[in-house]
Amino acid sequence: MSKKARITVHPKFKIGEISPRLFSAFMEPIGTIVNGTMYNPKHPTADEQGFRTDFIEALRGTGLPAVRMPGGNFVSAWQWKDSIGPMEGRKAHLDPAWHQYIPNDVGHDEYLQWAEKVGTAPIYTVNLGTGNLQDAMDCVEYTNHEGGTYWSNLRRKYGHEKPYGVKTWCLGNEMDGHWQLGSWEKNPSGYGILCHEASKAMKWIDETIETVACGSSASFMDHYPEWEAKVMDQCYDTVDYLALHHYHIAKPGDTLSLLGGSLYYEDFINTEAAMLDYIQAKHHSPRKVNISFDEYGAFPRPFSELHPGYGPYNMARVHYKFDPERKYVRHDPDKMPEREFPGGDMLKVLSMTSIQLALLRHADRVKIGCMTGGLAALAAANHDTVWRPATYFAFRQLIDYARGTSLQTIIDSETFNMPGYAIDDTSQYTGKNNVNYIDSACAWDEKAGRLTVFVINRSEKENYPLDLDVRGFEGLKNCTNYEMYSKDFDARSSAGHDWKAPSKKSVTIKEGIASVKLQPLSWNVIIFE
């Protein structure tokens, strides 16, 4: 038996207010997520627009606050004006980002109307790659203006009388990336000026909106964090958020490094928050620009071969290769291939929640969080049906219980060391020492009289007796632990076989301390009321 762990929380140790949009999703039309999962006019459940209502119904009751759409690298060449109006008049295009055909049967209006049907708020990304300032202005006018102009009247003519009321607008996608069409990698100040002008013009059309500028696409970029500092120096006074993206990778079987990856997210957030504070001081501004972590994920994959001596530019070199044998792919919504992601359901739960807890621990600055694959985490799907994976329950618990104020969790547990490693020539992690086996974050919903402590046991073998010290709170009487754990760590949910709901265990509180036992590689939601 390992030594006892302890978590202490106190209502005075406040981090910040938790944004309702912290646990949202990201959707980009890659493969069959749009043409197949979201849209399939031949599906038995398809509605009059061709949307799969089984997928809509599976998402509708989850409380999913927002979805960033429709991309992604895809959006840097997408011409939204060719995707509106009658189907016979729409123009099909190539998507050079992912080498696929875009038939535009799911267009601008369909994305927004699908979000209405699901009951979620769209976070819309405008094309600032091949697109321009006028396109962005026209898009806001078409989408949000009441009527009486060409673009707003056109929306009404095409069947949507009322404005969509999209609140949050992303100013391009990963505009520092070598792989991005219309990349501003070599001219961050130029992109910052464009963001300033676009944000200003878009807000003059609808002064209720907020805008999101792109930061470095990853902390591995050679120009990080200088690139976004130069961007924000130009647009700090007009934008509201800085977008961060990161995907954490570890070798298959190295679960500790995968789950410890949340520490690198925290490094990323801390660096960017400090940079934003510096720019705020430099501008003598009363405004505080916050963070939108609107793409993230973690997964195992084999590492690529290293090429010593290549230098820092081979990330660009990869994207400047041209393969004459490569063909564009046409995705048929009615022919969805089965996709098999590495690892069982519990690995997905723990890798997902480890990042989400890091965002929750930085709720004072991270106000939007959009998980890549978040839709599938809530409603797994194949060609025929949808089902509930294990991630459904953990994601729902965060949506439902991570409300109010984020509090610090003071953890005392056994620790481990994570050696540094290189995924490939450009993505390399320094090591981390004295990492707690116990990972945790906390939400205090004072109005509801509810304290929720989220806990991960990262240990692959050890049961941990855990004491939760909540003596700083008055009147907490009931305590319940919702535990998600599987003896078979590789077990998977599948069509017709939903993952079982978390087990519910009553916990005794004695003199302000609750004692629970944490199973190895488990997810626990401990609720005091």
Beta strands, then each sheet from edge to edge (+ up, - down):
strand 1: 5-8
strand 2: 14-17
strand 3: 24-26
strand 4: 66-69
strand 5: 93-95
strand 6: 100-102
strand 7: 121-126
strand 8: 168-171
strand 9: 210-214
strand 10: 241-250
strand 11: 290-300
strand 12: 366-372
strand 13: 380-381
strand 14: 386-387
strand 15: 405-407
strand 16: 410-412
strand 17: 415-418
strand 18: 421-422
strand 19: 428-429
strand 20: 432-436
strand 21: 438-445
strand 22: 450-457
strand 23: 464-469
strand 24: 479-484
strand 25: 503-506
strand 26: 509-510
strand 27: 513-518
strand 28: 522-528
sheet 1: 16+ 1- 23- 27+ 26-
sheet 2: 2+ 15- 21+ 22- 28+ 24- 25+
sheet 3: 3+ 4+ 7+ 8+ 9+ 10+ 11+ 12+ 3+
sheet 4: 5+ 6-
sheet 5: 13+ 14-
sheet 6: 17+ 20-
sheet 7: 18+ 19-
end
